[in-house]
């Protein structure tokens, strides 16, 4: 039985960064998310791929208790994204998007997936995200949403409808500003919380994460790496570490959420060290624990001792 | 006897932000710095102003043990800066700079100032910064340097000469990238440390501060304010809180430096709540202590409990 359900994309990416180039490598929001979350909990993916997709490339996830049975193979080609980054790795430039099988995707949540305690709706059409919520059977399920500027600009009403139905939003800084029409992130997050979600997690790329709920604010910088190789999937990897850790703990207490933010940050910091899902594919728990501790050390300081 | 010497500008600023406008208000790097540092230690300022400067406007600093005797009144007008900000308060647009008395400024360090234990060289011509170091009598004095893109672009050799003579550098993110020719801040900071300084403090505006020394990295986000009114002087106020706290503690141990970074962040967070030096002018210790604690709370989280 899975504990965490993710719905999103499985893709082939072609990426160019100042440090190298990779063609037709594994990518997509659901895959990056699962690659991270599966270190912490049992994950089920709902996604679609084309007949050109090589399922054996992601079979390794089964060893981490990932249920791949929700990946539907449709007629046509797998979703493809082509992008590049300059030295400012915070900004991806999309060169080409081929929706392919995504264009007609109607997410179906298998019966045993619909009982998951935790659900992550990665960035897809808000109408489809809503249709997934309709299929969730557990009223207590914690549902977390991601989105992107395209939906804010083209389907704002539908997006707000789905925001009203979720528990948390994981969103980029620029997207939060766009959707809330507030430059100030604290104000923007409060506006979105007024729609319903009790917690907003704001992703700020190389600057880390800001989490707000109705009672408090939590701040986490990004892990200070010397070599960022490819930032593709960092946001989804963050979300995977975040949700995976929450599902592992089985609660959303303020303390769990904070540790989950740090864990998401740690997982994202590994992801950017190599192209595609490569770094996390070979990652082990000792490395995760070590980086979590190293990161905590970078953030600790004492109380003031002013006379 | 002062403990902390600052050399920099005292200015009249005219500022426009999306939230208001202020003409000919007190500003300048040395003034913002001193306004913050004087909460923690005895400060002496070396600066120049014109005959139009109203010294009585800064007399309140004397109550905080600031020695104003190093402010020289020269023939001519006080340095003036005119700038504005859009909703992205991270970016100032300079509308006008009138150097006035700054143009012929030759900083003279009074005898009793030259024995200070801590020295902050705010952003001025690196040749003048070097001339101040020549006048420092204490070999053990901790000397900290700030600069700006103008000197990086126009007097790089002179700037590097002065960097070689200081203990720490407090610098903006973009300036560190420019001077080190490295996009990655960790790599950039290590390059600068190779010149001599043992510690680099990187200011990242609304994203906080990154501190690196040869052994460790410390990360501090900015304090999450709902209302940022005017960011002018935030960097110098940060430096003032940072250096003032260090001078108060009388050491530069790693733990002191971390607390000092947080204190600088706290002082900067007050500064941006009003125009000019207004917010810090009326600030009290209870408010400082309260915000330090509130900030610490936003940053704390537990160890992981992965099975």
Contacts between the chains, C-beta under 8 A, distances in Angstrom:
chain1	res1	chain2	res2	distance
A	40	B	306	7.3
A	87	B	183	4.2
A	88	B	183	7.1
A	89	B	183	7.9
A	183	B	87	4.2
A	183	B	88	7.1
A	183	B	89	7.9
A	184	B	225	7.7
A	184	B	226	6.0
A	184	B	227	7.2
A	184	B	228	7.0
A	185	B	224	7.4
A	186	B	224	5.4
A	186	B	225	7.1
A	186	B	226	4.7
A	187	B	226	5.5
A	204	B	207	6.9
A	207	B	204	6.9
A	207	B	207	4.0
A	207	B	208	7.6
A	207	B	221	7.8
A	208	B	207	7.6
A	208	B	219	7.9
A	208	B	221	6.5
A	210	B	221	7.6
A	210	B	224	6.5
A	216	B	297	7.3
A	216	B	298	7.2
A	217	B	224	5.1
A	217	B	298	5.1
A	218	B	298	5.9
A	218	B	299	7.7
A	218	B	301	7.3
A	219	B	208	7.9
A	219	B	221	4.0
A	219	B	224	6.4
A	219	B	298	5.0
A	219	B	299	5.7
A	220	B	221	7.5
A	220	B	301	8.0
A	221	B	207	7.8
A	221	B	208	6.5
A	221	B	210	7.6
A	221	B	219	4.0
A	221	B	220	7.5
A	221	B	221	5.5
A	224	B	185	7.4
A	224	B	186	5.4
A	224	B	210	6.5
A	224	B	217	5.1
A	224	B	219	6.5
A	225	B	184	7.7
A	225	B	186	7.1
A	226	B	184	6.0
A	226	B	186	4.7
A	226	B	187	5.5
A	227	B	184	7.2
A	228	B	184	6.9
A	245	B	304	7.9
A	248	B	306	7.0
A	248	B	307	7.9
A	249	B	305	7.5
A	255	B	301	7.3
A	255	B	302	5.9
A	258	B	300	7.6
A	258	B	301	3.8
A	258	B	302	7.4
A	259	B	301	5.5
A	259	B	302	5.8
A	259	B	304	6.0
A	259	B	305	7.8
A	261	B	301	7.5
A	262	B	301	5.7
A	262	B	304	8.0
A	263	B	304	6.8
A	285	B	306	7.1
A	288	B	306	7.8
A	289	B	304	6.9
A	289	B	306	7.1
A	292	B	303	7.9
A	292	B	304	5.4
A	293	B	303	7.7
A	296	B	301	7.6
A	296	B	303	7.2
A	297	B	216	7.3
A	298	B	216	7.2
A	298	B	217	5.1
A	298	B	218	5.9
A	298	B	219	5.1
A	299	B	218	7.6
A	299	B	219	5.7
A	299	B	299	6.1
A	300	B	258	7.6
A	301	B	218	7.3
A	301	B	220	7.9
A	301	B	255	7.3
A	301	B	258	3.8
A	301	B	259	5.5
A	301	B	261	7.5
A	301	B	262	5.7
A	301	B	296	7.6
A	302	B	255	5.9
A	302	B	258	7.4
A	302	B	259	5.8
A	303	B	292	7.9
A	303	B	293	7.7
A	303	B	296	7.2
A	304	B	245	7.9
A	304	B	259	6.0
A	304	B	262	8.0
A	304	B	263	6.8
A	304	B	289	6.9
A	304	B	292	5.4
A	305	B	249	7.5
A	305	B	259	7.9
A	306	B	40	7.2
A	306	B	248	7.0
A	306	B	285	7.1
A	306	B	288	7.8
A	306	B	289	7.1
A	307	B	248	7.9
